[in-house]
Amino acid sequence: MPGSLPTAEKCAGDELRRIISDAPGYSATAVGNCLTFENYVSFGVVEVPEMVVPAHVLILRSGSSSVIEWKEDGRDRRVKLEPGSVSLLPAGSRRAARVFRPQPGEASILQIRPGFLQRSVGELARGGKVELGQHMDLRDSQVARLIESLRADIAAGSPTGRLFGESIAAALSAHIAQQYSVTQTRFEEFRGGLSPARLKRVLEYIDFNLADSLNLDKLAEVAGLNLYHFARGFRQSTGLSPHQHVLRRRIERAKEFLRDSRLSVLEASARTGFVDQSHFSKVFRRITGFAPSKYRSEA
């Protein structure tokens, strides 16, 4: 399941968090292996001292405009950032900044550690490494849509645990590597889906481990592919993303357990990998239209 702040700290570092953690509505969630999602209400002036960014950082702003000031090559720079704008700060970049937001608005931050980006797309890039450029004001609807979908999944309780967050981060890694790397990066499309043998191994692994916290890294390892090719190959073969397939299988398995009068609803929840019975009931009702107890009585 998505992790708490201590899990995230081991991978993402403390520098940026110390500056924004006192902001209204602040939350931090470990959404995958060395992936941290942070959200807070931004208002007034935020002074960001010079620091080395430990991860690739994507920042999406919504609700109101803001102004960011910084120095670059000895020159003062100033940009007005409208709602929907995205900043990309590559890992290892060093810069101080001042951000002013006259009206309250929301800021969503996804930190992707270099190791995750490397596992996603590194072997597909020229020289086996992706070098990203820094961009303060991007108008990229795909990045905005993916970050918003991650925020919505966290708000819904992340029914497939970290699998969704890792899938979103892998998609973002591929997109920013192709669009914003210093040197041109082109990826060969994965055609034809997974081979029958690979697909069989992955599906069997998922069914055997439905009660556990499945992650994209492990599924790609079982398939013998990098994250980029695995996610695309799986969708081509099944018509579903990995997290959609896992959620569907968990609900189908839960139905089997609910038809067994010897098992309680709590046991059905635990055996299908949900956080708790309340979360299980909410997701089950959303997908099937029935509360688990109602489904049991009519099955």
N, C-alpha and C positions, 0 to 999 in steps of 0.2 A: 504494500500500500504506500501511497505517497508519504514521505518521511517528515519528521519534525526538523527544526532548525539545527540541532547538534549534528545530525547526519550530513546536512548540507555544508556545515562549516568546514569539515575536513577537506572538502574539495574546492569550495568557492572562495575562501579567504574572508577576512573580516573588514577590510578597508572601507568599501562602499557601504556595507551594512551598518557600520558605526555611525555613519553620517545620516542615514535615512531611517534607522530603526525606531526613532522617536516620533516619526511623522504619524499623523492621524491615519487610522485604518491599516497600519503596516502589518503585513504578513509575509512569511517566507516558508516555502514548501520545497522539499527535495522531491522532484518529479521523476527522477531516474538516477542512473549511475553518474554522479558528478554533474548533475543538472539541477540548477536552483531557479525557482520562479518566485519573484518578489512583487508585491503590489502595495501601493500606498497612495494617499491623497497628498498632492503637491500644492503648496500655497506659500507665497512670500518669496524670500531669498534663500537659496541654498548655496553655500560656499563649498566647493569640492577642492580640497588641497591637492597638490601634485602627488600622484600615486601611480604605481605600476598595476595595471589591470591584470588580474591573474587568469581571467577567462575571457572568451569571446562574449561580449555583452550586447544584447539587443534591447533597446528601450522604446516602448510604444507609449505615446501620450494621447490622452483622450479628454474630452470635456471642455477644455479651454486652451488658449494659446499661451506660450511662454517665450522667454528670450534667453538665449545662452551666449555668454561671452567667454572668450579664451584667447590665448596667444599661440600663434603658429608661425614658425620661421621668423620670429622677432616682430611680428605684426599683430596688432589687436584685431580680433575677428568678432563679429556680432551677427547673430542670425535669429530671426523670429520664427518660432516653431509652431505651426498650426496644429489643431487636433488631427490625429491620424498620422503625424510625422513619426519617423523611426530614426534612431541613431544606432550606428554600428561601431563599437569600439573593439578593435582586435586585441587578443591577449598579448600582453607585453607592452602595450602602448602606455605612454607616460604623459600626462597633461593635467593641468589645473583648470578649473572652470568656475563660472558663476552663473547660476540659473535663477531667473526671476519669473514668477507666475503671479500676476495681479489678481486672478480669480482662481478659486479651487478647481483642480482637475485631477485626473487619475494618471498615474504612471505605472506601467507594468514592465518588469525587467526579467529577461531570461538570460542566465549565465550558462554558457556551454564551455566546458573545459576542453582544451586543445586535444586531449586524448580521445574524447568522444567524437569530435569532428574528424580526427584522423581515422578512427574505426569506421566512421560513416562513409567517408569519401576519399581519404588520403591516398589509397592505393590506385585510385582512378586518375589522380592529378599528375601533371608533368613533374617528374622528379620525385613522385611519391609524397609531396607535401603541398598543402594549400596555404598561401600567404594572403591574408585579407587586408584590404585598405580601410582607412578610417573614413566614416561618413557621418556628419552631424545631422543632416536634414534630408532623409530619403522619403520619397513618396512611393511606397511599395505596398500595394494592396494585398499581395500574397503574404508578405511577412506579417502585416497587420491582421489579416484573417486568421493565420495560424496561431499567433499569440492570443488573439481573442478566443479562439476555440479551446486553447489550453486553459485560459482563465475560467471559461465556462465549465470545463471538465472538473477543475478543482472545486468550483462552487457546487457542483453536483455530487461531490464526494468521491470522484475518481473511481467509477465502478469497475474498471479493469486494472486498478492499481497504477503502477509505474509504466505499464505498457503503452498507454496512450501518450504520456508525456515524452517518452523516449521516441515514439513514432513521430510526434510533432517535431522534436529536436532533430531527428534524422532528416526529415523533409526540409527543415530550415537550413541545416548544414549543407545539403545539396544545393539549395537555392542560392544561398549567399556565396558558396564556393564558385558557382557558375557566373553569378552576376557581379560580385564585388571583390574577386581576387585580384591581386596586383598583376599577375600574368593571366592570359586567357585560359580558362579551364573548360573543356568540353568532355562530357561523359557519354560513353557509348550506351545506348539504350539496351535494357535487358529484355530480350524478346522471347516469347514462347512460354513464359512462366517457369515454375519450378519443374524439374524432371519428376516423373512419378515416384521414383525412389526417395528423392529429397522431400517431396510433399508428404509422403507416407510417414517418414521419420518425424517430421515436424508435427503433423496431426496427432500421431501417437504420443509424442512427448507432451503436447498440450493436454490431451485427454487424461494422461497419467498424472499430470501435475496441476489439475484445475484448482485444487484447494490451496495451492501455493501462490506466492507473488511472482508471477511470470514476468520476464523482462525481454526486451528486444535483442539485447546482446546474446543471451542464451539461445533464443530461437534461431538467430542468424548463425550461431556456432553449430547448432544441430544440423542446419541446412548446408553448412560449409560455404557460406557466402558473407560478404560485407553487408552492413546494415542497409545501404542504398539499394543494392540489387535484391536483397532478401525481401524487403518491404514491397518493392514493385513486382517481383516475381510471385510472391504470395497472392497479391491482389489479382494478378493476371490469371492465376490458377484457380482461385476460389471465388472471385468476384467480391471479396471482402478484404478489408485491411486486417492485419493481425489482431488488433484490439477488438474490432467488430466481431471477428470469428470467436475470440475467447469469450466475449460477453454472451454471444448466442449460445455457445456450448455450456456456459455456466448456468444459464437460465434453463436450458433443456435438461441438464443434469439435476437441477433443483426440482424440476417438475417430477422427475423420476423419484426423488427422495420424498416429495410431498405426497405421492401416491402410495407410499409405504407408511402405513399407520403406526409402525413401530418407531418411526423417527419423528422428533419434534420439529417445529419450524426453526428453532434455534440450531438444531443439528443440521438441517438442510442448508442453513445459511453458512455455518462453519465449514461444511464439507464442500462448498462451492466457492470458497475464497473471498467472501465478502467481509467487510470490516466488522460489522455487527448485525444483529437481527433487524434493527431499525433501518439501516442502510439497505440491507437485502430486501426488505419489504417495499421500500420506496422504489428501488430499481425494478423489482419484479412487477409491481403495479404499473409502472410507466411502460414497460415493454409488453406485458400480457393483457393489461386492462383489469386485472384481478389482484386483490390482496392475496398473499400466500394462503391464509386460512380459508378464504372464499374459494380459491382454486382447489384446495384439498377437499372441501365439502362437496364440490360439484364434479370432481374427477371420477 
